[in-house]
């Protein structure tokens, strides 16, 4: 194809259905939207690996107990929830009716698939993992960036050895309790609070506060 005036060949016209080449998501020149998942996956893998290592260290240092201390009181409640005719008239078992908890009912329901002793151990492992996982995620939320990576290691390290509170209750028990199961939820709620409200909620709060101030004299 030549130019009509000087006979110089004209450049070829671009194809009408040419598709742009997709950038590799891990490339540094890729769009931010394409690379946004990579740090999230790295954080997830690092947090899970760090938590698993601390779970092993925690068990080696603190061990595990079943049927002692508070279990001596709680287990009869679970057994009564499991079987209403368990030790009828026993004062301790009957006292469970004055200390209701969804935990006893839930544990009794789960013993349909797993005996009570291995069930307690599995749930305790899950609660210990939740302790360190929640602590790692909370540290990353409080200290974003490079500092957060160090905080995500140091913060769970402090939790490996439990401390006694002023009421002589350890910060984390070496046996399954309702308060140990609640730790994961507690840590993740603190993390959500540290990260702040979602963008839409923050915008609504700002709009509400702005409207209130606009009405001020």
C-alpha distance (Angstrom), angle and dihedral (degrees) to the residues before:
residue distance angle dihedral
X1 . . .
X2 3.85 . .
X3 3.76 134.4 .
X4 3.82 108.6 -101.4
X5 3.88 94.0 -130.6
X6 3.83 109.4 41.1
X7 3.80 102.5 14.9
X8 3.85 93.0 -121.8
X9 3.80 110.5 148.6
X10 3.78 110.7 -105.5
X11 3.82 119.7 -133.8
X12 3.75 116.2 -96.3
X13 3.77 113.9 -94.8
X14 3.84 114.8 -111.8
X15 3.76 116.4 -101.3
X16 3.76 112.6 -96.2
X17 3.81 95.4 -134.4
X18 3.79 100.9 40.6
X19 3.83 111.8 147.1
X20 3.80 120.5 -146.6
X21 3.80 115.4 -115.4
X22 3.82 110.2 -108.4
X23 3.80 114.8 -123.0
X24 3.78 118.3 -124.5
X25 3.79 108.3 -102.9
X26 3.80 92.3 -131.1
X27 3.80 93.5 52.2
X28 3.82 115.2 111.4
X29 3.80 89.4 -132.9
X30 3.78 94.1 52.1
X31 3.82 117.5 112.8
X32 3.78 115.6 -87.2
X33 3.80 90.4 -114.7
X34 3.83 90.7 58.0
X35 3.81 93.3 48.0
X36 3.81 97.8 41.9
X37 3.82 94.8 93.7
X38 3.81 96.6 53.2
X39 3.85 97.8 72.8
X40 3.79 89.9 42.9
X41 3.80 91.2 55.2
X42 3.79 91.7 46.3
X43 3.80 91.4 50.7
X44 3.81 91.0 47.7
X45 3.80 93.6 51.0
X46 3.82 93.1 43.5
X47 3.80 92.7 47.7
X48 3.81 93.2 48.0
X49 3.80 92.5 47.1
X50 3.79 93.4 47.0
X51 3.80 91.7 47.6
X52 3.82 92.7 49.6
X53 3.81 91.5 51.6
X54 3.79 91.9 50.7
X55 3.81 91.3 47.9
X56 3.80 89.1 58.6
X57 3.80 91.5 47.0
X58 3.80 91.6 47.7
X59 3.81 93.0 52.5
X60 3.81 92.3 47.2
X61 3.81 92.3 51.2
X62 3.80 101.7 37.2
X63 3.79 104.6 24.2
X64 3.79 124.1 -159.0
X65 3.80 133.1 -85.1
X66 3.77 132.7 -163.4
X67 3.77 129.6 -172.8
X68 3.80 96.2 11.1
X69 3.81 136.7 103.0
X70 3.82 108.4 -2.5
X71 3.81 91.9 4.6
X72 3.80 88.6 69.4
X73 3.81 86.6 67.4
X74 3.80 101.6 31.8
X75 3.80 99.3 47.2
X76 3.82 94.2 63.4
X77 3.81 88.1 53.5
X78 3.81 90.5 53.6
X79 3.80 91.7 46.3
X80 3.81 90.6 50.3
X81 3.82 90.0 50.3
X82 3.79 87.5 49.1
X83 3.79 93.7 48.8
X84 3.84 120.0 15.8
X85 3.82 91.2 -156.0
X86 3.83 94.0 57.8
X87 3.84 109.0 131.3
X88 3.81 98.3 -24.6
X89 3.79 113.6 -149.4
X90 3.81 94.8 16.4
X91 3.84 107.0 143.3
X92 3.81 94.5 -141.9
X93 3.79 94.6 47.6
X94 3.78 92.0 44.4
X95 3.82 89.2 52.8
X96 3.79 87.4 67.0
X97 3.80 89.2 77.7
X98 3.82 87.1 66.5
X99 3.80 91.8 50.0
X100 3.82 103.2 51.5
X101 3.77 119.5 -179.9
X102 3.77 135.4 167.8
X103 3.81 86.1 -136.7
X104 3.81 93.6 72.0
X105 3.79 91.8 49.6
X106 3.80 92.4 45.3
X107 3.79 93.9 49.1
X108 3.80 91.6 47.5
X109 3.81 89.4 51.4
X110 3.83 92.3 50.4
X111 3.81 92.1 52.1
X112 3.80 87.1 74.7
X113 3.81 87.4 78.9
X114 3.80 103.3 26.2
X115 3.83 131.6 29.4
X116 3.75 114.1 -107.7
X117 3.81 98.9 -109.5
X118 3.84 97.7 52.7
X119 3.81 88.3 39.3
X120 3.80 90.6 58.3
X121 3.80 91.0 48.3
X122 3.82 93.9 50.2
X123 3.80 91.9 48.2
X124 3.78 90.8 46.9
X125 3.82 91.0 53.0
X126 3.80 88.5 50.1
X127 3.81 91.2 50.7
X128 3.82 92.6 49.0
X129 3.80 90.1 48.7
X130 3.79 88.8 48.6
X131 3.80 90.4 51.6
X132 3.80 93.1 57.6
X133 3.80 96.1 34.6
X134 3.80 91.5 52.5
X135 3.80 91.3 45.5
X136 3.82 91.6 51.5
X137 3.80 92.2 49.0
X138 3.81 91.9 46.0
X139 3.82 91.5 50.9
X140 3.81 91.3 50.9
X141 3.80 90.3 50.0
X142 3.81 93.7 49.5
X143 3.82 95.0 44.0
X144 3.82 111.1 32.6
X145 3.78 121.8 -171.9
X146 3.78 127.1 23.8
X147 3.80 94.1 -24.6
X148 3.79 89.7 58.7
X149 3.81 91.3 62.2
X150 3.80 90.3 59.4
X151 3.80 91.9 42.9
X152 3.82 89.9 51.2
X153 3.82 88.4 61.0
X154 3.79 100.6 38.0
X155 3.81 97.4 45.1
X156 3.83 96.5 58.3
X157 3.82 89.7 41.0
X158 3.80 87.9 64.0
X159 3.81 89.2 54.2
X160 3.81 96.2 55.1
X161 3.80 92.9 86.2
X162 3.84 110.6 46.4
X163 3.80 118.6 -133.2
X164 3.77 127.3 -144.3
X165 3.78 116.6 -115.3
X166 3.79 124.4 -142.0
X167 3.81 88.8 -89.7
X168 3.84 91.2 52.8
X169 3.78 92.1 -109.7
X170 3.82 113.1 134.7
X171 3.76 118.8 -121.6
X172 3.82 87.2 -120.1
X173 3.80 128.3 11.4
X174 3.80 127.6 -135.1
X175 3.80 91.3 -132.5
X176 3.79 134.2 55.0
X177 3.80 116.1 -82.7
X178 3.78 135.2 155.8
X179 3.80 90.1 -106.1
X180 3.82 92.5 53.5
X181 3.79 90.8 52.1
X182 3.80 90.3 51.6
X183 3.81 94.1 54.9
X184 3.82 95.3 84.9
X185 3.79 92.9 52.9
X186 3.80 90.3 45.2
X187 3.82 93.7 52.3
X188 3.79 94.6 45.5
X189 3.81 91.4 48.7
X190 3.81 89.3 52.5
X191 3.80 89.1 49.0
X192 3.80 91.4 51.8
X193 3.79 89.6 49.7
X194 3.81 91.8 48.6
X195 3.80 91.3 52.3
X196 3.79 89.9 53.4
X197 3.81 129.8 -132.0
X198 3.80 120.4 -41.9
X199 3.79 116.7 -88.9
X200 3.77 94.2 -102.8
X201 3.79 93.0 48.9
X202 3.80 91.7 47.1
X203 3.79 90.0 51.8
X204 3.78 91.2 50.5
X205 3.81 91.3 49.4
X206 3.81 90.7 49.1
X207 3.79 91.3 49.0
X208 3.79 91.3 48.6
X209 3.78 93.8 49.0
X210 3.80 90.9 45.8
X211 3.76 91.6 52.5
X212 3.78 91.3 49.7
X213 3.80 92.0 50.6
X214 3.78 91.9 47.5
X215 3.78 88.9 61.3
X216 3.80 91.9 51.9
X217 3.86 116.8 103.7
